[in-house]
Amino acid sequence: MERKKLQSVSIAALIVSIMPLAALAPSFLHLSLSDRVRTAWAGANIVFVLLGLILSVVCVRSKESRSVINIASTAISAFWALLMVGIVALAVFLTFVQ
């Protein structure tokens, strides 16, 4: 039962960690979004990245539940988190340079 629960959580973590890629869909479809929609989408992406990272780490912590899916979702979520931190650091740096 516990293994089945962790397996479903690991699949959910993988899906949630891939969700920020959906932000690329409007640009591929040549759609322009309003400022409010872009802001909401950016907030949702931040939530997806943090949730995916938390779920991935919870699943990877247990040796019994480690699998390729868990490791992949952790790597994807860590990539998104590092990307967000880099963007914020660049914004802060550019603010103080100007």
NURO-734379 format. One record per residue (C-alpha): residue number from 1; x, y negated, z. Coordinates in Angstrom, 3 decimals. Each point is the difference from the previous one (the first is absolute). Layout:
BEGIN
(NUM,(X,Y,Z))
...
This chain:
BEGIN
(1,(0.000,0.000,0.000))
(2,(2.749,-2.422,0.986))
(3,(2.018,0.825,-3.118))
(4,(-3.057,-0.551,-2.203))
(5,(-0.593,-3.384,1.639))
(6,(3.618,-1.076,-0.532))
(7,(-0.149,1.173,-3.609))
(8,(-3.048,-2.166,-0.671))
(9,(1.687,-2.946,1.739))
(10,(3.104,0.473,-2.141))
(11,(-2.078,-0.031,-3.203))
(12,(-1.777,-3.124,1.245))
(13,(3.385,-1.597,0.750))
(14,(1.163,0.716,-3.544))
(15,(-3.158,-1.472,-1.515))
(16,(0.168,-3.096,2.215))
(17,(3.686,-0.533,-0.776))
(18,(-0.718,0.110,-3.755))
(19,(-2.937,-2.443,0.251))
(20,(2.137,-3.180,-0.352))
(21,(0.657,1.052,-3.595))
(22,(-3.637,-0.835,-0.710))
(23,(1.002,-3.657,0.174))
(24,(1.674,0.455,-3.370))
(25,(-3.256,0.994,-1.702))
(26,(-1.265,-3.558,-0.700))
(27,(3.267,-0.969,-1.654))
(28,(-0.053,3.102,-2.201))
(29,(-3.595,-0.776,-0.980))
(30,(0.823,-3.705,-0.589))
(31,(-2.527,-1.145,2.588))
(32,(0.331,-3.194,1.985))
(33,(-1.206,0.044,3.580))
(34,(-1.100,-2.892,2.156))
(35,(2.171,-1.192,2.856))
(36,(-2.301,1.522,2.625))
(37,(0.075,3.412,-1.648))
(38,(3.802,-0.091,-0.310))
(39,(0.317,-0.977,3.654))
(40,(-2.349,2.791,1.090))
(41,(1.867,2.462,-2.189))
(42,(3.333,-1.054,1.492))
(43,(-1.381,0.445,3.516))
(44,(-1.342,3.420,-0.925))
(45,(3.401,0.979,-1.384))
(46,(1.673,-0.990,3.259))
(47,(-2.500,2.100,1.931))
(48,(0.498,2.953,-2.384))
(49,(3.773,-0.150,0.353))
(50,(-0.077,-0.162,3.788))
(51,(-2.667,2.690,0.291))
(52,(1.831,2.270,-2.425))
(53,(3.253,-0.446,1.903))
(54,(-1.629,0.734,3.348))
(55,(-1.809,3.093,-1.297))
(56,(3.149,1.251,-1.724))
(57,(2.149,-0.400,3.078))
(58,(-2.606,1.759,2.148))
(59,(0.013,2.965,-2.377))
(60,(3.780,0.167,-0.423))
(61,(0.733,-0.162,3.730))
(62,(-1.145,3.579,0.513))
(63,(2.389,2.585,-1.455))
(64,(-2.867,2.390,-0.713))
(65,(-1.856,-2.498,-2.150))
(66,(2.913,-1.214,-2.118))
(67,(-0.565,0.592,-3.670))
(68,(0.838,-1.526,-3.347))
(69,(-3.226,-2.018,0.119))
(70,(0.897,-1.495,3.379))
(71,(3.531,-0.852,-1.026))
(72,(-1.182,-1.541,-3.287))
(73,(-2.650,-2.117,1.707))
(74,(2.550,-1.158,2.572))
(75,(2.460,-0.962,-2.732))
(76,(-2.667,-1.851,-1.993))
(77,(-1.277,-1.843,3.062))
(78,(3.524,-0.896,1.109))
(79,(0.701,-1.365,-3.486))
(80,(-3.118,-2.194,0.117))
(81,(0.846,-1.182,3.536))
(82,(3.556,-0.913,-0.996))
(83,(-1.327,-1.795,-3.059))
(84,(-2.401,-2.041,2.150))
(85,(2.741,-0.868,2.499))
(86,(2.281,-1.039,-2.861))
(87,(-2.655,-2.259,-1.508))
(88,(-0.656,-1.659,3.363))
(89,(3.745,-0.447,0.601))
(90,(0.419,-1.538,-3.459))
(91,(-2.926,-2.362,0.615))
(92,(1.441,-1.118,3.340))
(93,(3.449,-0.438,-1.550))
(94,(-1.338,-2.050,-2.900))
(95,(-2.043,-2.139,2.363))
(96,(3.074,-0.995,1.992))
(97,(2.242,-0.456,-3.068))
(98,(-2.339,-2.527,-1.539))
